[in-house]
Amino acid sequence: MLKKKKTIIALLLIPQFLLVKLLSNYPGFVEQYYSEGLYQWLSKIFRYVLGLLPFSFGDLVYGLGGIYMIWWFLKNRKRLRKDTLNWCVDVFAAVSLIYFAFHLFWGLNYYRLPLHKNLNLNADYTTEQLVNVTEKLIEASNLLQFNITKNDSIKVDIPYDKTEVFSLIPKGYDNIKAVFPDLEYQPESIKQSLFSYPLSYMGFSGYLNPLTNEAHVNGRIPMFRFPTTSSHEIAHQLGYAAENEANFIGFLAASNNDDMYIKYCGFAYGLGYCLNEIYQRDECLYEDLVADVNTGIIKNYEESRLFSDAHENPFKPLFKLFYSNYLKANRQSKGMESYSYVVALLVNYLEAHPDN
């Protein structure tokens, strides 16, 4: 009987795959009935229950699950030759269950309507538009940096600990609910990852556990990056799976925060993406614009770069390649480059809403 059940579960992987492919062609349906419907209820239940825990339950699941997988494969390695069919049934039954849970609890958000369509924004922009928005971000970032430090050459040091940052970030989401009514972040469930040390060497600042809906931030990253990474992961938690969309919402939440330090991190975050895009298009134009950026802001960027350089290792590109392929498999054709496509949303939104 158990063998029969495993076989059925394993075979269910095929119709599941076909159903997901079918749903991917109907983003409006996914948006209405899943992302804005079922997912909202599931997400709140997970955040309410697991948010009560002071540690990451999802990290425990990953850790214990990884240990169990290694143990199982070692224990059943001989079956691969002697009992190949049943060995494959066991493996595909487990894959089928994980595939189902992944898409039910979060993964279908990859197939919702693109954010620029929901906001009636263009998907493209000109270099002139990019420069215009970048100059505004330079002005805002410079003003905040100077107001905080009273010296344009001193980097901003965030005066909060990580728990305090977690408590401040949701206030930015409260401030943008007029534009995004579905971004109410209650209950809360954002935590430092138990795997912060390996994450630093893998090159990741944070992640969302799609099986437990817990948002995680790498506790070792520079505090300058901590507020925007937190905002980014909360955007994932609220159902925005695409990296460029999570970056954009993270920028909005941080830059609209009432706290001056969080606001500064948000504006500098958006500015960094725009400057990088200008550098890709025209290095001379980049040099002209970056000359107007306060030295203190450049020092904050340097702080992040030094952290990344300090954790370089031969395996980091492999982790990046794996995650890039994961993104491509989930409707983000540019892979890791999807992170930088936030610029299109930033430019078109800030041009349409100059007062934000």
FIDREN-767504 format. One record per atom (N, C-alpha, C): x, y, z; residue in one letter. Coordinates in steps of 0.02 Angstrom, whole numbers, padded with zeros to 5 digits, always signed. Layout:
REM FIDREN-767504
XYZA;...
REM end
This chain:
REM FIDREN-767504
+00041-00060+00000M;+00000+00000+00000M;+00043+00063+00000M;+00095+00064+00042L;+00140+00121+00046L;+00176+00132-00021L;+00196+00076-00052K;+00230+00080-00116K;+00184+00110-00169K;+00120+00091-00167K;+00072+00117-00215K;+00061+00192-00206K;+00057+00214-00143K;+00048+00285-00128K;+00107+00326-00153K;+00167+00299-00141K;+00227+00334-00164K;+00228+00341-00240K;+00206+00287-00274T;+00205+00288-00347T;+00157+00341-00372T;+00098+00345-00341I;+00048+00395-00361I;+00074+00465-00350I;+00105+00477-00291I;+00132+00543-00276I;+00187+00562-00325I;+00230+00513-00342A;+00283+00526-00390A;+00255+00544-00458A;+00204+00507-00481L;+00174+00520-00546L;+00137+00587-00549L;+00113+00610-00491L;+00078+00674-00488L;+00124+00733-00505L;+00189+00721-00506L;+00236+00774-00525L;+00222+00797-00596L;+00202+00752-00639I;+00190+00769-00710I;+00130+00817-00717I;+00070+00799-00691P;+00015+00847-00698P;+00027+00913-00660P;+00064+00910-00606Q;+00082+00972-00570Q;+00123+01018-00616Q;+00172+00989-00648F;+00215+01028-00693F;+00174+01058-00749F;+00129+01019-00778L;+00088+01042-00833L;+00040+01097-00810L;+00013+01090-00749L;-00033+01140-00722L;+00003+01207-00712L;+00064+01204-00685V;+00103+01265-00674V;+00118+01299-00741V;+00135+01258-00792K;+00149+01286-00858K;+00086+01318-00887K;+00029+01288-00875L;-00034+01316-00899L;-00049+01382-00864L;-00042+01383-00798L;-00056+01444-00760L;-00009+01501-00779L;+00052+01484-00799S;+00100+01536-00818S;+00077+01576-00878S;+00029+01549-00916N;+00002+01585-00974N;-00057+01630-00956N;-00077+01629-00892Y;-00134+01669-00871Y;-00117+01710-00809Y;-00072+01759-00817P;-00050+01798-00760P;-00106+01836-00725P;-00157+01856-00763G;-00214+01891-00733G;-00251+01846-00684G;-00259+01784-00703F;-00292+01735-00659F;-00251+01723-00596F;-00185+01714-00605V;-00140+01703-00548V;-00142+01764-00501V;-00141+01824-00531E;-00142+01885-00491E;-00204+01889-00448E;-00262+01877-00478Q;-00325+01886-00443Q;-00339+01832-00391Q;-00328+01768-00410Y;-00350+01714-00367Y;-00295+01685-00323Y;-00233+01695-00343Y;-00179+01670-00301Y;-00143+01726-00265Y;-00108+01770-00302S;-00066+01822-00271S;-00106+01869-00226S;-00166+01889-00249E;-00207+01934-00210E;-00262+01897-00172E;-00263+01831-00179G;-00315+01791-00147G;-00286+01741-00098G;-00280+01679-00120L;-00258+01625-00077L;-00192+01639-00043L;-00144+01666-00081Y;-00077+01677-00052Y;-00079+01725+00007Y;-00120+01776+00004Q;-00123+01824+00059Q;-00142+01791+00125Q;-00188+01744+00121W;-00209+01707+00181W;-00155+01660+00205W;-00125+01623+00159L;-00072+01576+00178L;-00013+01613+00208L;+00006+01668+00178S;+00063+01707+00201S;+00052+01732+00272S;-00007+01759+00285K;-00022+01786+00351K;-00023+01732+00404K;-00049+01673+00387I;-00049+01618+00435I;+00022+01598+00453I;+00065+01590+00402F;+00135+01572+00415F;+00170+01626+00457F;+00159+01689+00438R;+00193+01744+00474R;+00168+01749+00546R;+00105+01736+00557Y;+00078+01740+00625Y;+00106+01684+00668Y;+00104+01623+00643V;+00127+01565+00682V;+00202+01566+00693V;+00240+01572+00638L;+00313+01568+00643L;+00344+01633+00666L;+00307+01688+00660G;+00333+01752+00684G;+00339+01753+00760G;+00304+01708+00793L;+00308+01704+00866L;+00375+01674+00889L;+00409+01639+00844L;+00472+01607+00862L;+00529+01657+00856L;+00574+01659+00904P;+00630+01707+00901P;+00687+01684+00856P;+00680+01625+00826F;+00731+01599+00780F;+00697+01577+00716F;+00737+01561+00666S;+00710+01541+00601S;+00693+01467+00601S;+00629+01453+00597F;+00606+01384+00591F;+00626+01356+00523F;+00622+01399+00472G;+00639+01378+00404G;+00712+01357+00398G;+00757+01393+00432D;+00827+01373+00430D;+00838+01305+00462D;+00800+01291+00515L;+00804+01225+00547L;+00780+01171+00498L;+00726+01187+00462V;+00700+01140+00412V;+00753+01126+00359V;+00785+01180+00334Y;+00837+01172+00284Y;+00895+01130+00311Y;+00918+01148+00372G;+00975+01113+00401G;+00961+01040+00413G;+00906+01025+00447L;+00889+00955+00462L;+00871+00917+00398L;+00837+00952+00352G;+00820+00920+00289G;+00882+00902+00249G;+00931+00946+00249G;+00993+00932+00213G;+01030+00873+00243G;+01032+00870+00310I;+01064+00814+00344I;+01028+00749+00328I;+00961+00751+00328Y;+00921+00690+00313Y;+00933+00667+00242Y;+00937+00713+00195M;+00948+00694+00125M;+01015+00659+00116M;+01067+00687+00148I;+01133+00656+00143I;+01131+00587+00174I;+01099+00581+00232W;+01094+00516+00266W;+01055+00467+00222W;+01000+00489+00191W;+00958+00444+00151W;+00996+00419+00090W;+01030+00464+00056F;+01067+00444-00004F;+01124+00396+00013F;+01157+00407+00070L;+01211+00361+00091L;+01182+00293+00109L;+01127+00294+00144K;+01095+00232+00166K;+01068+00192+00107K;+01043+00226+00056N;+01009+00192+00001N;+01051+00192-00063N;+01116+00203-00058R;+01157+00208-00118R;+01160+00142-00156R;+01157+00086-00120K;+01160+00021-00154K;+01096+00005-00191K;+01040+00034-00167R;+00975+00022-00199R;+00973+00051-00269R;+01015+00101-00282L;+01015+00133-00347L;+01031+00083-00403L;+01070+00032-00386R;+01087-00020-00435R;+01041-00081-00429R;+01026-00100-00367K;+00988-00162-00355K;+00912-00153-00358K;+00889-00093-00344D;+00816-00081-00341D;+00803-00012-00372D;+00826-00004-00434T;+00826+00062-00466T;+00757+00093-00470T;+00707+00054-00491L;+00640+00081-00500L;+00612+00109-00435L;+00614+00071-00382N;+00587+00094-00318N;+00628+00152-00289N;+00693+00151-00302W;+00736+00207-00280W;+00713+00271-00314W;+00700+00267-00379C;+00677+00326-00416C;+00608+00348-00393C;+00565+00300-00377V;+00498+00318-00353V;+00503+00357-00288V;+00547+00334-00242D;+00556+00369-00179D;+00580+00441-00190D;+00629+00449-00234V;+00658+00515-00247V;+00606+00561-00278V;+00571+00536-00330F;+00523+00579-00364F;+00461+00593-00323F;+00444+00548-00276A;+00389+00562-00231A;+00406+00621-00185A;+00469+00622-00161A;+00492+00677-00119A;+00493+00742-00160A;+00519+00739-00221V;+00521+00798-00264V;+00451+00823-00278V;+00404+00778-00289S;+00335+00797-00303S;+00304+00835-00245S;+00316+00812-00184L;+00289+00846-00125L;+00319+00915-00117L;+00385+00920-00126I;+00419+00985-00119I;+00395+01033-00174I;+00388+01008-00235Y;+00365+01049-00291Y;+00295+01076-00277Y;+00252+01034-00249F;+00184+01055-00233F;+00185+01109-00179F;+00223+01096-00125A;+00226+01145-00070A;+00256+01211-00093A;+00308+01208-00133F;+00340+01269-00157F;+00292+01314-00195F;+00254+01285-00241H;+00209+01326-00282H;+00146+01346-00243H;+00122+01304-00199L;+00063+01322-00160L;+00078+01378-00112L;+00134+01374-00077F;+00149+01421-00023F;+00180+01487-00047F;+00209+01486-00108W;+00241+01548-00132W;+00255+01551-00207W;+00276+01496-00236G;+00306+01496-00303G;+00262+01522-00359G;+00196+01516-00353L;+00152+01540-00407L;+00156+01615-00415L;+00183+01651-00366N;+00192+01723-00373N;+00238+01741-00431N;+00279+01694-00453Y;+00322+01708-00510Y;+00282+01720-00574Y;+00219+01699-00574Y;+00179+01702-00635Y;+00123+01754-00631Y;+00127+01799-00583R;+00077+01852-00577R;+00090+01906-00629R;+00046+01955-00633L;+00055+02010-00680L;+00118+02050-00663L;+00155+02072-00713P;+00214+02114-00700P;+00192+02178-00664P;+00233+02201-00618L;+00216+02259-00577L;+00205+02322-00619L;+00245+02330-00673H;+00238+02391-00713H;+00169+02395-00746H;+00138+02338-00758K;+00070+02338-00786K;+00019+02359-00733K;+00028+02334-00673N;-00017+02353-00619N;-00014+02427-00604N;+00046+02457-00613L;+00055+02528-00598L;+00049+02572-00660L;+00032+02541-00716N;+00026+02578-00779N;+00090+02616-00797N;+00146+02582-00790L;+00211+02612-00805L;+00238+02582-00870L;+00280+02621-00904N;+00314+02594-00962N;+00367+02545-00940N;+00384+02499-00985A;+00436+02450-00969A;+00505+02474-00991A;+00507+02524-01035D;+00571+02550-01061D;+00581+02622-01040D;+00642+02646-01050Y;+00658+02716-01033Y;+00719+02738-01073Y;+00726+02803-01081T;+00782+02830-01119T;+00839+02848-01071T;+00897+02859-01100T;+00954+02881-01059T;+00940+02949-01029T;+00906+02991-01065E;+00888+03058-01039E;+00844+03051-00976E;+00796+03006-00978Q;+00753+02995-00920Q;+00794+02968-00862Q;+00840+02922-00878L;+00883+02893-00826L;+00925+02946-00792L;+00954+02990-00832V;+00996+03043-00804V;+00955+03090-00760V;+00895+03106-00783N;+00851+03151-00745N;+00835+03123-00676N;+00818+03059-00674V;+00801+03027-00610V;+00864+03019-00567V;+00920+03002-00598T;+00983+02994-00560T;+01002+03060-00527T;+00995+03115-00561E;+01012+03180-00532E;+00968+03196-00472E;+00904+03177-00475K;+00859+03187-00419K;+00879+03144-00360K;+00899+03081-00374L;+00921+03036-00321L;+00987+03060-00290L;+01031+03088-00330I;+01093+03116-00304I;+01077+03174-00256I;+01033+03217-00277E;+01014+03274-00236E;+00984+03252-00169E;+00938+03204-00171A;+00906+03180-00111A;+00955+03143-00065A;+00998+03101-00095S;+01047+03063-00055S;+01098+03109-00024S;+01123+03158-00062N;+01171+03206-00035N;+01142+03245+00023N;+01080+03266+00016L;+01048+03306+00069L;+01042+03265+00133L;+01020+03204+00127L;+01011+03161+00185L;+01078+03146+00218L;+01128+03129+00176Q;+01195+03113+00203Q;+01223+03173+00241Q;+01215+03232+00214F;+01242+03292+00246F;+01203+03309+00310F;+01137+03302+00308N;+01097+03316+00367N;+01113+03269+00425N;+01133+03209+00408I;+01149+03160+00461I;+01219+03172+00489I;+01268+03183+00445T;+01338+03187+00467T;+01364+03258+00476T;+01329+03307+00445K;+01352+03377+00444K;+01419+03386+00409K;+01437+03336+00369N;+01501+03338+00332N;+01493+03293+00271N;+01503+03320+00211D;+01489+03281+00151D;+01541+03226+00138D;+01594+03223+00179S;+01646+03174+00168S;+01645+03116+00219S;+01597+03117+00264I;+01593+03065+00316I;+01538+03015+00299I;+01554+02951+00300K;+01503+02900+00285K;+01452+02897+00342K;+01393+02875+00324V;+01339+02869+00373V;+01345+02803+00410V;+01347+02806+00476D;+01346+02746+00518D;+01276+02738+00548D;+01244+02682+00536I;+01177+02670+00561I;+01181+02659+00637I;+01146+02699+00677P;+01153+02696+00750P;+01109+02643+00784P;+01079+02598+00745Y;+01033+02549+00773Y;+01063+02479+00769Y;+01037+02435+00813D;+01056+02365+00805D;+01006+02333+00756D;+01017+02271+00740K;+00977+02239+00687K;+00904+02230+00709K;+00892+02217+00772T;+00823+02210+00796T;+00785+02275+00789T;+00819+02331+00802E;+00788+02396+00795E;+00772+02411+00722E;+00816+02391+00677V;+00803+02401+00606V;+00741+02362+00585V;+00736+02299+00608F;+00677+02259+00592F;+00613+02293+00616F;+00615+02327+00672S;+00555+02359+00698S;+00539+02423+00660S;+00589+02455+00629L;+00578+02517+00593L;+00554+02507+00521L;+00576+02454+00489I;+00562+02443+00418I;+00486+02442+00402I;+00445+02408+00442P;+00373+02406+00425P;+00340+02474+00422P;+00368+02524+00456K;+00338+02591+00455K;+00342+02621+00385K;+00394+02603+00347G;+00399+02626+00278G;+00345+02595+00235G;+00329+02532+00249Y;+00275+02499+00212Y;+00208+02531+00228Y;+00199+02551+00291D;+00137+02586+00309D;+00129+02650+00268D;+00185+02684+00254N;+00182+02748+00219N;+00169+02742+00145N;+00177+02683+00116I;+00166+02676+00044I;+00102+02636+00029I;+00062+02623+00081K;+00000+02585+00070K;-00050+02623+00026K;-00043+02689+00022A;-00087+02728-00022A;-00078+02708-00095A;-00015+02691-00112V;+00001+02670-00181V;-00009+02594-00188V;+00012+02557-00136F;+00007+02485-00137F;-00037+02462-00078F;-00103+02460-00088P;-00148+02442-00032P;-00136+02372-00004P;-00106+02328-00044D;-00096+02259-00021D;-00029+02249+00014D;+00006+02304+00029L;+00072+02297+00061L;+00069+02305+00137L;+00013+02290+00166E;+00009+02293+00239E;+00050+02236+00269E;+00099+02254+00310Y;+00145+02203+00336Y;+00127+02185+00408Y;+00072+02151+00416Q;+00051+02125+00480Q;+00020+02057+00469Q;+00040+02007+00508P;+00092+02007+00560P;+00162+02006+00528P;+00213+02018+00569E;+00282+02022+00546E;+00319+01957+00559E;+00365+01941+00515S;+00406+01882+00525S;+00471+01889+00485S;+00515+01932+00508I;+00580+01941+00475I;+00635+01928+00526I;+00685+01890+00506K;+00734+01866+00554K;+00804+01865+00523K;+00853+01863+00566Q;+00921+01851+00543Q;+00929+01777+00527Q;+00963+01762+00473S;+00973+01693+00455S;+01023+01658+00501S;+01008+01596+00517L;+01056+01556+00556L;+01117+01538+00514L;+01111+01547+00449F;+01165+01530+00402F;+01199+01592+00376F;+01202+01645+00415S;+01231+01708+00392S;+01303+01701+00370S;+01341+01661+00407Y;+01412+01653+00389Y;+01421+01622+00320Y;+01390+01564+00306P;+01398+01537+00238P;+01365+01581+00185P;+01310+01615+00202L;+01278+01659+00153L;+01326+01714+00129L;+01369+01738+00175S;+01417+01790+00157S;+01465+01766+00104S;+01486+01703+00109Y;+01533+01676+00060Y;+01497+01653-00004Y;+01432+01641+00001M;+01393+01624-00058M;+01374+01687-00097M;+01378+01745-00065G;+01364+01808-00099G;+01292+01831-00093G;+01256+01808-00041F;+01186+01826-00033F;+01175+01868+00030F;+01135+01921+00022S;+01120+01965+00078S;+01059+01942+00118S;+01017+01903+00087G;+00957+01879+00120G;+00918+01834+00074G;+00864+01806+00099Y;+00822+01763+00058Y;+00755+01751+00093Y;+00707+01729+00054L;+00642+01709+00082L;+00638+01633+00079L;+00618+01602+00134N;+00606+01530+00133N;+00536+01519+00105N;+00530+01490+00045P;+00465+01484+00013P;+00420+01433+00047P;+00447+01390+00090L;+00408+01339+00123L;+00380+01361+00190L;+00411+01412+00221T;+00388+01436+00286T;+00369+01510+00284T;+00382+01544+00229N;+00366+01615+00219N;+00402+01660+00270N;+00459+01639+00294E;+00500+01681+00338E;+00550+01720+00295E;+00555+01785+00307A;+00604+01827+00273A;+00668+01827+00314A;+00724+01816+00280H;+00789+01811+00315H;+00838+01863+00288H;+00876+01891+00334V;+00929+01938+00316V;+00995+01912+00343V;+01046+01916+00301N;+01114+01896+00322N;+01137+01945+00376N;+01147+01920+00436G;+01165+01963+00493G;+01235+01990+00491G;+01276+01970+00442R;+01345+01992+00438R;+01356+02049+00389R;+01306+02065+00348I;+01317+02118+00298I;+01324+02186+00333I;+01356+02234+00300P;+01363+02301+00330P;+01295+02331+00346P;+01291+02369+00401M;+01227+02397+00422M;+01199+02445+00370M;+01241+02473+00328F;+01217+02516+00274F;+01170+02479+00227F;+01181+02414+00219R;+01140+02373+00175R;+01082+02339+00211R;+01085+02338+00276F;+01036+02298+00314F;+00964+02323+00305F;+00950+02389+00307P;+00880+02412+00299P;+00850+02395+00231P;+00889+02405+00177T;+00861+02392+00111T;+00855+02318+00096T;+00901+02278+00122T;+00894+02205+00115T;+00832+02181+00151T;+00821+02208+00211S;+00760+02190+00249S;+00698+02208+00210S;+00697+02269+00181S;+00639+02291+00142S;+00629+02247+00081S;+00684+02228+00049H;+00681+02185-00010H;+00650+02117+00007H;+00672+02086+00062E;+00647+02020+00080E;+00574+02023+00101E;+00553+02077+00133I;+00482+02085+00151I;+00439+02089+00088I;+00465+02123+00036A;+00428+02127-00028A;+00417+02057-00056A;+00468+02014-00053H;+00459+01944-00073H;+00405+01911-00031H;+00409+01923+00033Q;+00362+01892+00081Q;+00290+01911+00066Q;+00281+01972+00041L;+00214+01996+00026L;+00189+01975-00044L;+00231+01936-00078G;+00207+01906-00140G;+00238+01931-00204G;+00289+01974-00199Y;+00322+01999-00259Y;+00386+01958-00271Y;+00380+01908-00315A;+00433+01859-00323A;+00490+01885-00367A;+00474+01924-00418A;+00526+01949-00464A;+00576+01993-00427A;+00640+01983-00439E;+00692+02018-00402E;+00690+02094-00415E;+00678+02113-00478N;+00676+02185-00492N;+00618+02219-00456N;+00561+02183-00450E;+00503+02211-00416E;+00515+02215-00341E;+00548+02164-00312A;+00564+02166-00241A;+00614+02222-00226A;+00661+02232-00272N;+00709+02288-00264N;+00673+02355-00265N;+00627+02362-00312F;+00590+02425-00319F;+00547+02439-00257F;+00510+02389-00235I;+00467+02399-00176I;+00510+02410-00114I;+00566+02374-00110G;+00612+02385-00055G;+00638+02456-00053G;+00653+02483-00112F;+00674+02553-00118F;+00619+02600-00094F;+00558+02590-00118L;+00503+02633-00098L;+00491+02632-00023L;+00491+02571+00006A;+00478+02565+00078A;+00532+02599+00119A;+00595+02590+00099A;+00650+02620+00137A;+00652+02696+00127A;+00644+02719+00066S;+00650+02791+00052S;+00590+02831+00078S;+00535+02796+00092N;+00476+02830+00120N;+00470+02819+00195N;+00522+02792+00225N;+00521+02782+00298N;+00529+02850+00333N;+00499+02856+00392D;+00504+02919+00430D;+00573+02928+00461D;+00608+02873+00471D;+00675+02878+00501D;+00726+02901+00450D;+00766+02950+00468M;+00814+02981+00422M;+00867+02931+00399M;+00889+02887+00443Y;+00941+02839+00425Y;+00915+02787+00375Y;+00855+02761+00388I;+00825+02713+00343I;+00812+02745+00275I;+00786+02807+00277K;+00772+02844+00216K;+00836+02853+00175K;+00890+02870+00209Y;+00954+02880+00174Y;+00976+02815+00140Y;+00972+02760+00176C;+00992+02695+00146C;+00950+02680+00085C;+00885+02698+00087G;+00841+02685+00031G;+00860+02726-00030G;+00872+02791-00022F;+00890+02833-00078F;+00958+02814-00107F;+01006+02800-00063A;+01073+02780-00087A;+01070+02713-00123A;+01025+02670-00102Y;+01014+02605-00134Y;+00990+02614-00205Y;+00938+02655-00214G;+00912+02668-00281G;+00963+02704-00325G;+01000+02750-00295L;+01051+02787-00332L;+01105+02740-00357L;+01125+02692-00317G;+01177+02645-00337G;+01158+02606-00400G;+01096+02585-00404Y;+01073+02548-00463Y;+01073+02594-00525Y;+01051+02655-00516C;+01048+02701-00573C;+01118+02719-00598C;+01164+02731-00551L;+01233+02746-00571L;+01265+02688-00608L;+01251+02628-00584N;+01279+02569-00617N;+01252+02562-00688N;+01187+02577-00697E;+01158+02573-00764E;+01188+02625-00811E;+01200+02685-00785I;+01232+02738-00825I;+01303+02717-00844I;+01338+02687-00798Y;+01407+02663-00812Y;+01406+02613-00870Y;+01356+02569-00871Q;+01351+02520-00925Q;+01337+02553-00992Q;+01304+02611-00991R;+01286+02645-01053R;+01338+02694-01077R;+01367+02731-01029D;+01413+02786-01049D;+01459+02801-00990D;+01521+02778-00994E;+01568+02786-00938E;+01584+02860-00925E;+01589+02899-00978C;+01604+02971-00969C;+01547+03006-00932C;+01486+02990-00951L;+01428+03019-00919L;+01426+02998-00845L;+01444+02935-00833Y;+01447+02910-00764Y;+01496+02951-00723Y;+01555+02963-00751E;+01606+03001-00714E;+01582+03072-00698E;+01545+03102-00744D;+01519+03169-00732D;+01468+03169-00675D;+01425+03119-00673L;+01373+03116-00623L;+01400+03096-00554L;+01444+03047-00553V;+01469+03023-00489V;+01512+03076-00454V;+01537+03123-00493A;+01576+03179-00463A;+01532+03223-00419A;+01466+03220-00430D;+01420+03260-00391D;+01395+03224-00328D;+01414+03161-00321V;+01392+03121-00263V;+01439+03136-00204V;+01410+03150-00146N;+01450+03163-00086N;+01499+03107-00073N;+01559+03125-00051T;+01611+03075-00036T;+01588+03026+00017T;+01548+03050+00064G;+01523+03006+00117G;+01481+02949+00090G;+01442+02962+00038I;+01401+02910+00006I;+01446+02860-00029I;+01497+02885-00064I;+01545+02841-00098I;+01579+02795-00046I;+01593+02821+00013K;+01624+02780+00065K;+01576+02725+00089K;+01512+02740+00091N;+01464+02687+00109N;+01462+02633+00056N;+01464+02653-00008Y;+01467+02604-00062Y;+01531+02562-00056Y;+01586+02595-00040E;+01650+02561-00033E;+01648+02510+00024E;+01613+02527+00076E;+01605+02482+00134E;+01572+02416+00111E;+01521+02422+00068S;+01488+02362+00043S;+01533+02322-00003S;+01571+02358-00045R;+01616+02324-00091R;+01671+02286-00054R;+01698+02317-00002L;+01751+02284+00037L;+01725+02221+00072L;+01662+02224+00095F;+01632+02164+00126F;+01627+02108+00075F;+01605+02125+00015S;+01598+02074-00037S;+01667+02046-00056S;+01717+02090-00064D;+01784+02068-00082D;+01814+02023-00028D;+01799+02038+00035A;+01827+01998+00090A;+01799+01928+00092A;+01744+01916+00057H;+01713+01850+00058H;+01715+01816-00010H;+01760+01840-00053E;+01769+01807-00118E;+01799+01737-00107E;+01778+01690-00148N;+01804+01622-00144N;+01789+01586-00210N;+01823+01531-00225P;+01814+01498-00290P;+01744+01471-00302P;+01705+01460-00247F;+01639+01430-00256F;+01584+01481-00265F;+01599+01544-00250K;+01547+01597-00254K;+01515+01601-00324K;+01555+01600-00378P;+01523+01602-00445P;+01476+01543-00458P;+01492+01485-00427L;+01449+01426-00437L;+01381+01436-00403L;+01383+01465-00341F;+01320+01480-00307F;+01279+01530-00346F;+01313+01581-00374K;+01279+01632-00414K;+01249+01601-00477K;+01286+01555-00508L;+01262+01523-00569L;+01201+01480-00554L;+01204+01444-00498F;+01147+01401-00479F;+01085+01443-00468F;+01092+01499-00431Y;+01034+01541-00417Y;+01010+01576-00480Y;+01057+01594-00524S;+01038+01626-00587S;+00995+01579-00628S;+01014+01516-00631N;+00975+01466-00668N;+00907+01454-00635N;+00906+01457-00569Y;+00842+01451-00532Y;+00795+01508-00553Y;+00821+01569-00557L;+00780+01626-00577L;+00756+01619-00648L;+00800+01595-00693K;+00781+01586-00763K;+00726+01533-00769K;+00728+01482-00726A;+00677+01430-00727A;+00610+01456-00701A;+00612+01514-00668N;+00550+01542-00640N;+00534+01610-00671N;+00536+01612-00738R;+00512+01668-00777R;+00553+01732-00769R;+00616+01728-00747Q;+00659+01786-00745Q;+00718+01771-00792Q;+00707+01786-00856S;+00750+01763-00910S;+00822+01788-00904S;+00833+01843-00868K;+00900+01871-00862K;+00938+01843-00802K;+00907+01798-00764G;+00942+01769-00707G;+00960+01820-00655G;+01023+01818-00632M;+01046+01865-00581M;+01043+01938-00605M;+01045+01948-00671E;+01040+02016-00698E;+00971+02046-00683E;+00923+02004-00663S;+00856+02029-00648S;+00856+02079-00592S;+00905+02073-00547Y;+00910+02120-00491Y;+00916+02191-00516Y;+00955+02202-00570S;+00969+02269-00594S;+00912+02299-00635S;+00863+02258-00654Y;+00808+02285-00694Y;+00760+02327-00653Y;+00777+02336-00590V;+00740+02383-00547V;+00743+02454-00577V;+00794+02469-00615V;+00803+02537-00641V;+00744+02558-00685V;+00717+02512-00725A;+00660+02529-00767A;+00600+02551-00725A;+00588+02514-00671L;+00533+02532-00626L;+00547+02598-00591L;+00609+02606-00568L;+00627+02668-00533L;+00618+02729-00577L;+00645+02726-00637V;+00644+02784-00682V;+00572+02802-00700V;+00533+02753-00721N;+00465+02768-00743N;+00419+02788-00685N;+00430+02758-00627Y;+00387+02776-00570Y;+00404+02846-00544Y;+00468+02860-00536L;+00488+02925-00509L;+00474+02982-00558L;+00473+02966-00623E;+00454+03018-00671E;+00378+03030-00669E;+00340+02976-00656A;+00268+02984-00652A;+00245+03012-00585A;+00286+03002-00533H;+00270+03026-00466H;+00329+03066-00439H;+00341+03125-00465P;+00401+03164-00446P;+00403+03184-00372P;+00347+03184-00338D;+00346+03205-00268D;+00361+03148-00221D;+00365+03087-00245N;+00378+03029-00202N;+00453+03018-00193N;
REM end
